[in-house]
Amino acid sequence: MSVAQGYPLQSLLLKAVLFDMDGVLVETEPVHAAAYVIAFRRFGLRISPEQYTKAVTLGGSRVDDWFRSLGGEASANDLYAVKDAEFRRLAGESLVPKDGVSELIEELVEAGIRLAVGTSARHSVAVTVLGQIGLLDYFSAIVGMEDVTRIKPDPEVYLKAASLLGVSPGEAVVIEDTPNGVLAAKGAGIRVVCVPSALTVGSDFSKADLVCESLADLDLMKLEGLLRRGAVAQAERHNTKGVRHMAQVDDTIRDSLEEFVSEDPRNVLPAHGNMRIYDAPLMAFAAAEDPLFEVLKRPDVIGPRHRSPGEWLKGAKTVVSYFLPFTECVRKSNRMDGLPSEEWVSARIDGEAFNNLVRKHCAALLMSLGGEAVVPPHQDSFAIVDRRSNWSERHVAYIAGLGTFGLSRSLITSRGTAGRYGSVITTLDIEPTARTVGTHYDACPFLVNSGCGACIESCPSGAITREGKNTAVCSEYLDNVVRPKFRPRYGCAKCQTGVPCEFARPG
């Protein structure tokens, strides 16, 4: 009798298992490497299998990006067409599932567990390989390289796989064989088992929840046990009446985001010597029912199109708001007169791409803690009309107590104004951060007692005067002066750098 047959299946926490393919289900990495060596040579580039393994298998680079960095001029489609043909020729009929794969999959399917593949291989190649080893029909979803915008270690591949199966990250387990795959799973808020392959054995898998030598060592009970240990840890954040210990959840989210921002290797500007973009974030929590969210709907604030948390997520209880301060290097680069610095416009736009990863990480974490989570800027209904969005993360940060507004309309936090904001709405009921300010502008010396006014002098467009900020003038400057020089990047923020509120609250 299998474990599945002897287990109370109706009580399972586990709903899905997400597999990497190459190195986990089947040993194809050497075949991929050999096929790419031939494909690169066809287009005039000589690489070795070891170079491919270092750059792609272990390094996490997209093959087409690596190809172009080496001087390759052929299109990605042409490169992949040659590689795929060579892969099929080299693989022939020799591919077979790795030890323990078939038995584990059969047990999981018998228990009603849904299965998906999340791979950095091309979708068509995954279909071919899974079909050849007789496992294709077991998988309800396949997410390949071309199905996502960013490959591992970005969590997108596993977030998408879970979504296609209709499960939350807290209901799934990932099985991986590479450090980048482990990071992708952890970034998605999913527990992960690592089964090192011949190419990755000896790598650092300290972030994995469990490490096994072979899939033959795994069964339904062990995978279920991973989720149940997580559930016990989550239960410890509740008191005896079942009410969540708010301070512990607060600390869990805060610590996780701080670790993500400080350790993730994508928090840099590669075009500027890997200059670090953001320092550790500030974080605060707002109640979804805070009456100030309705105030934002007033025409003299943002307008009636601005949506409340409950309009984004039914049952919303809390809004997690954070501020990512730019590093000293980024801020210092923009203190000179005239046009913004190259570093600043890169941090403004490329840094927002990393901010999107922080948002995804936060949402995945909230879901792993048992709540639903929505990132408004990532929804199809998010819109910006006349430079006003239907979810202003700067105003959300004010409501959460992160800061107050200045003459330039920037939010002045305890770490200043120079940075970016993010937010996630959740059904978790977390204690709101107390707003300790008296008015919505009490951190700005000019608005309090007509002092300072440094942002008036620093604004190159003349948009900021003693009467306030003229957004039309600011926008005209950005569109007609800045964008033509830096397109597709843009930005200015001279009112946020080289001023007293750049990196601290004045006074």
C-alpha positions in Angstrom: 0.0 0.0 0.0 1.4 3.4 -1.0 1.8 6.2 1.5 -1.0 8.1 -0.3 -3.4 5.2 0.2 -2.7 5.1 3.9 -2.8 8.9 4.5 -6.0 10.9 5.4 -6.0 12.7 2.0 -8.8 15.1 2.9 -6.6 16.7 5.6 -3.6 17.4 3.3 -2.1 20.9 3.4 -0.2 20.0 0.2 -2.1 20.8 -3.0 0.7 21.0 -5.6 4.3 20.1 -6.3 6.3 22.2 -8.8 9.2 20.5 -10.4 12.3 21.9 -12.1 13.0 19.7 -15.2 16.6 19.6 -16.2 18.6 17.8 -13.4 15.5 17.0 -11.4 13.3 14.9 -13.6 15.8 14.0 -16.2 19.6 14.4 -16.6 19.6 16.7 -19.7 22.0 19.4 -18.7 25.0 17.8 -20.5 22.9 17.4 -23.6 21.8 21.0 -23.5 25.4 22.1 -23.0 26.6 20.0 -26.0 23.8 21.3 -28.2 24.6 25.0 -27.4 28.3 24.4 -28.1 27.3 23.4 -31.6 24.7 26.2 -32.0 27.2 28.9 -30.9 29.8 27.5 -33.2 27.3 27.6 -36.1 27.2 31.4 -35.5 30.9 31.9 -35.2 31.4 31.7 -31.4 33.4 29.0 -29.6 32.3 28.1 -26.1 33.0 25.0 -23.9 30.4 23.0 -22.0 32.0 24.2 -18.8 31.5 27.8 -19.8 27.9 27.1 -20.6 27.3 25.5 -17.2 29.0 28.3 -15.3 27.1 31.1 -17.1 23.7 29.5 -17.6 23.1 26.4 -15.4 24.8 27.9 -12.3 24.9 31.6 -13.2 21.3 32.1 -14.2 21.9 34.0 -17.4 19.5 33.8 -20.3 21.2 32.0 -23.1 20.3 34.7 -25.7 21.6 37.5 -23.5 24.9 35.6 -22.9 25.1 34.9 -26.7 24.8 38.7 -27.4 27.3 39.6 -24.7 29.8 37.4 -26.5 29.2 39.2 -29.8 26.6 36.9 -31.3 24.6 38.7 -34.0 22.0 36.1 -34.9 18.4 36.4 -33.6 17.3 34.5 -30.6 14.9 32.5 -32.7 17.6 31.4 -35.1 19.9 30.4 -32.2 17.2 28.4 -30.5 16.2 26.7 -33.7 19.7 25.3 -34.3 20.1 24.4 -30.6 16.7 22.6 -30.4 17.5 20.6 -33.5 20.9 19.6 -32.2 19.3 18.8 -28.7 16.8 16.4 -30.3 19.5 14.8 -32.4 21.9 14.3 -29.5 19.2 13.1 -27.1 17.8 10.6 -29.5 15.7 8.1 -27.6 18.2 7.8 -24.7 16.5 10.1 -22.1 14.9 8.4 -19.1 13.5 9.7 -15.8 16.0 10.0 -12.9 15.9 7.5 -10.0 12.7 7.8 -8.0 10.9 10.3 -10.3 8.2 8.0 -11.7 7.4 6.5 -8.3 7.1 9.9 -6.6 4.9 11.3 -9.4 2.6 8.3 -9.4 2.2 8.6 -5.6 1.4 12.4 -5.8 -1.1 11.9 -8.6 -2.8 9.1 -6.7 -3.2 11.5 -3.8 -4.8 14.2 -6.0 -1.7 16.5 -5.8 -1.5 18.8 -8.9 1.8 18.9 -10.7 3.6 21.6 -12.8 7.0 22.1 -14.3 8.8 25.4 -13.9 11.9 25.4 -16.1 14.5 27.7 -17.7 14.3 25.6 -20.8 12.1 26.6 -23.7 8.5 25.5 -23.4 8.6 23.4 -26.6 11.8 21.6 -25.4 10.1 20.8 -22.1 7.1 19.3 -23.9 9.4 17.2 -26.1 11.5 16.0 -23.1 8.6 15.2 -20.9 6.9 13.4 -23.7 10.0 11.3 -24.5 10.3 10.1 -20.9 6.6 9.4 -20.6 5.7 12.0 -18.0 4.0 14.7 -20.1 0.4 13.7 -19.2 1.0 14.0 -15.5 1.6 17.7 -15.6 -1.3 20.2 -15.6 1.0 23.2 -16.4 4.4 23.9 -17.9 6.1 27.2 -17.5 9.1 27.6 -19.8 11.7 30.4 -20.5 9.5 32.2 -23.0 6.5 32.1 -20.7 8.0 34.6 -18.2 9.7 37.9 -18.4 12.5 36.9 -16.0 14.0 33.5 -15.4 15.3 32.1 -12.1 16.4 33.3 -9.6 13.4 35.5 -10.2 10.3 34.0 -8.5 8.0 34.6 -11.5 8.3 31.1 -12.9 7.0 29.5 -9.7 4.4 32.2 -9.0 3.0 31.6 -12.5 3.1 27.8 -12.1 1.2 28.0 -8.8 -1.3 30.4 -10.3 -1.9 28.1 -13.3 -2.7 25.3 -10.9 -5.0 27.5 -8.8 -3.0 27.1 -5.6 -1.4 29.6 -3.2 2.4 29.5 -2.5 1.6 28.2 1.0 -0.1 25.1 -0.6 2.9 24.1 -2.8 6.4 22.6 -2.6 9.1 23.1 -5.2 11.7 20.5 -6.1 14.9 22.0 -7.5 18.6 21.1 -8.1 20.3 24.6 -8.4 20.9 27.5 -6.0 19.1 29.9 -8.4 16.1 27.6 -8.5 16.1 27.5 -4.7 16.2 31.3 -4.6 13.3 31.5 -7.1 11.2 29.2 -4.9 12.0 31.1 -1.7 11.3 34.4 -3.4 7.9 33.1 -4.4 7.2 32.2 -0.7 7.2 28.4 -1.5 8.9 25.7 0.5 11.6 24.0 -1.5 13.4 20.6 -1.5 16.8 20.5 -3.2 18.0 17.3 -4.9 21.5 18.2 -6.2 22.4 17.0 -9.7 25.8 15.8 -10.8 26.5 19.4 -11.9 25.3 21.2 -8.8 26.4 18.8 -6.0 28.6 20.8 -3.6 26.8 24.1 -4.2 25.4 26.2 -1.3 21.8 25.0 -0.7 21.6 26.5 2.8 18.4 28.3 1.9 16.5 25.1 1.0 14.0 23.7 3.5 15.2 20.2 2.8 18.1 18.6 0.9 17.9 15.0 -0.4 20.4 12.9 -2.4 17.7 11.5 -4.6 14.0 11.8 -5.4 13.8 8.2 -4.2 14.2 9.6 -0.7 11.1 11.7 -1.1 7.4 10.7 -0.6 4.1 12.4 0.1 4.6 12.3 3.8 7.9 14.2 3.7 6.5 16.9 1.4 3.4 17.2 3.6 5.7 17.4 6.6 7.4 20.5 5.2 4.1 22.4 5.0 2.9 21.2 8.4 6.2 22.4 10.1 5.4 25.8 8.4 1.9 25.7 9.7 3.2 25.0 13.2 5.6 28.0 13.0 2.6 30.1 11.8 0.5 28.9 14.6 3.1 30.1 17.1 2.3 33.6 15.8 -1.2 33.3 17.2 -2.2 33.5 20.9 -4.3 30.9 22.6 -7.5 32.6 21.4 -6.4 32.3 17.8 -5.6 36.0 17.4 -2.4 36.6 15.5 0.5 38.1 17.4 0.7 41.3 15.4 4.2 42.2 16.6 5.6 38.9 15.5 4.0 39.1 12.0 5.2 42.7 11.8 8.8 41.6 12.5 8.6 38.6 10.1 7.6 40.8 7.2 10.0 43.6 8.1 13.0 41.2 8.5 12.1 39.3 5.3 12.0 42.5 3.2 15.2 43.9 4.7 17.0 40.6 4.0 15.7 40.5 0.4 16.8 44.1 -0.4 20.2 43.6 1.3 21.0 40.2 -0.2 19.4 40.0 -3.6 22.0 40.5 -6.3 19.6 42.3 -8.6 19.6 45.4 -6.4 22.4 47.0 -8.5 22.9 49.1 -11.7 25.1 46.9 -14.0 25.7 49.8 -16.4 27.3 51.8 -13.6 29.7 49.4 -12.1 27.0 47.4 -10.2 26.3 50.5 -8.1 23.9 49.5 -5.3 20.4 51.0 -5.8 18.6 50.9 -2.5 19.4 50.8 1.2 17.3 48.9 3.7 13.6 49.7 3.5 11.3 51.5 5.9 8.0 49.8 6.5 4.6 50.6 8.0 1.1 49.2 8.1 -2.2 50.9 7.5 -5.7 49.6 8.2 -7.6 48.9 5.0 -10.6 50.8 6.5 -8.6 53.9 7.4 -10.9 56.8 6.5 -8.1 58.6 4.8 -8.4 56.2 1.9 -11.8 57.8 1.2 -10.3 61.3 1.5 -8.0 60.4 -1.4 -11.1 60.2 -3.6 -11.7 63.9 -3.2 -11.1 65.9 -6.4 -8.7 68.3 -4.6 -6.6 65.3 -3.4 -6.3 62.7 -6.1 -9.9 62.1 -7.4 -12.8 59.7 -7.5 -10.9 57.2 -9.6 -8.6 56.4 -6.8 -9.5 53.0 -5.4 -9.7 52.0 -1.8 -8.0 48.8 -0.5 -11.3 46.9 -0.5 -11.9 47.7 -4.1 -8.6 46.0 -5.0 -9.1 43.0 -2.7 -12.3 41.7 -1.2 -11.8 41.2 2.6 -8.8 43.5 2.7 -7.6 44.2 6.3 -4.2 45.7 6.0 -2.0 47.7 3.6 1.8 47.0 3.8 3.6 50.1 2.7 7.4 50.5 2.4 10.0 53.1 1.3 13.2 52.1 -0.5 15.8 54.9 0.1 18.3 55.4 -2.7 21.9 54.7 -1.6 24.4 57.5 -1.0 26.1 56.8 -4.4 22.9 57.2 -6.3 21.9 60.4 -4.4 25.3 61.9 -4.6 25.4 61.5 -8.4 22.4 63.8 -8.8 23.4 66.7 -6.6 25.1 68.7 -9.4 23.2 71.5 -11.2 21.5 71.0 -14.5 20.2 67.8 -16.0 19.8 64.6 -13.9 22.7 62.2 -13.7 22.8 59.0 -15.8 23.0 57.0 -12.5 19.8 58.7 -11.2 17.7 58.1 -14.3 18.9 54.5 -14.3 18.0 54.1 -10.6 14.7 55.8 -11.2 13.6 53.3 -14.0 15.8 50.2 -13.6 15.4 50.5 -9.9 11.6 50.3 -10.3 12.1 46.9 -11.9 13.8 45.8 -8.7 11.0 47.4 -6.7 8.6 45.2 -8.6 10.5 42.2 -7.3 10.2 43.5 -3.7 6.5 43.9 -4.2 6.2 40.3 -5.5 8.4 39.0 -2.6 6.2 40.8 -0.1 3.0 39.4 -1.7 4.4 35.9 -1.7 5.4 36.2 1.9 1.9 37.4 3.0 0.4 34.5 1.1 2.8 32.1 2.8 1.6 33.5 6.2 -2.0 32.4 5.3 -3.4 35.6 3.8 -4.5 36.7 0.3 -2.4 39.5 -1.2 -2.7 41.9 -4.1 -0.2 44.3 -5.6 -2.3 47.1 -7.2 0.3 48.3 -9.8 0.6 44.7 -11.1 -3.2 44.5 -11.8 -4.7 45.0 -15.2 -7.1 47.5 -13.7 -4.2 49.8 -12.5 -4.2 53.0 -14.6 -2.5 56.4 -14.7 -4.5 59.2 -16.3 -3.2 62.8 -16.5 -0.3 61.6 -14.3 -2.7 60.5 -11.5 -3.0 56.8 -10.7 -5.8 55.0 -9.2 -3.5 53.7 -6.5 -0.9 56.3 -5.2 1.8 54.6 -3.2 3.1 57.9 -2.0 -0.2 58.8 -0.4 -0.6 55.2 0.9 2.8 55.7 2.6 1.5 58.9 4.3 -1.6 57.0 5.5 0.6 54.2 6.9 2.6 56.8 8.8 5.9 56.7 6.9 6.1 60.5 6.5 4.5 63.8 5.6 4.5 66.0 2.5 6.8 68.8 1.6 6.6 71.9 -0.6 7.8 69.7 -3.6 5.0 67.2 -2.9 7.6 64.6 -2.0 7.0 62.6 1.1 9.5 63.3 3.8 10.3 60.2 5.8 12.8 59.6 8.5 15.2 58.5 5.7 14.4 61.6 3.6 12.6 61.9 0.3 15.0 60.3 -2.3 13.7 56.8 -3.0 10.7 54.7 -4.2 7.6 53.4 -2.6 5.8 50.1 -2.8 2.7 48.5 -1.3 0.7 45.3 -1.0 -2.8 44.8 0.2 -3.6 41.7 2.3 -6.4 40.0 4.1 -4.1 39.5 7.1 -5.2 41.6 10.1 -2.0 43.4 11.2 -1.8 46.1 13.8 -1.6 49.5 12.0 1.4 51.7 12.5 0.5 54.8 14.6 0.7 58.1 12.8 2.7 60.4 15.1 2.4 63.5 13.0 0.2 66.5 13.7 -0.5 67.7 10.1 0.2 66.3 6.6 3.1 68.7 6.1 4.8 69.1 9.5 8.2 67.8 8.4 8.7 70.6 5.9 10.2 73.8 7.4 8.9 76.0 4.6 5.3 74.9 5.1 5.6 75.1 8.9 7.3 78.5 9.3 8.5 79.6 5.8 12.0 78.3 6.5 14.3 76.5 4.1 12.7 76.4 0.6 15.9 74.8 -0.8 13.8 72.8 -3.3 12.7 76.1 -5.0 16.3 76.9 -5.9 17.2 73.3 -6.9 14.3 72.8 -9.3 15.7 73.3 -12.9 12.2 73.8 -14.5 10.9 76.5 -12.1 8.0 74.2 -11.3 8.4 74.8 -7.5 7.7 78.2 -6.1 6.7 79.7 -2.8 3.1 78.9 -3.8 3.8 75.2 -4.3 4.5 72.9 -7.2 3.1 73.3 -10.7 3.0 69.7 -12.0 2.2 70.8 -15.5 5.5 72.8 -15.7 7.4 69.8 -14.2 5.8 67.4 -16.7 6.6 69.7 -19.6 10.3 69.8 -18.5 10.4 66.0 -18.2 8.8 65.4 -21.5 10.6 68.0 -23.6 14.0 68.3 -21.9 14.8 65.1 -20.0 13.2 62.3 -22.0 14.8 63.3 -25.4 18.2 63.0 -23.8 17.8 59.8 -21.7 15.0 57.9 -23.5 13.7 55.3 -22.6 14.8 56.4 -19.1 13.7 59.6 -17.5 13.5 61.4 -14.1 14.8 64.5 -12.4 14.2 64.7 -8.7 16.5 67.7 -8.2 14.0 68.7 -5.5 15.0 65.5 -3.6 18.8 65.7 -3.8 21.2 68.3 -2.5 18.4 69.5 -0.1 18.1 69.1 3.7 15.3 66.5 3.3 17.3 64.3 0.9 18.1 61.6 3.3 16.7 62.6 6.7 13.8 64.6 8.2 15.0 68.2 8.6 15.6 69.5 12.1 
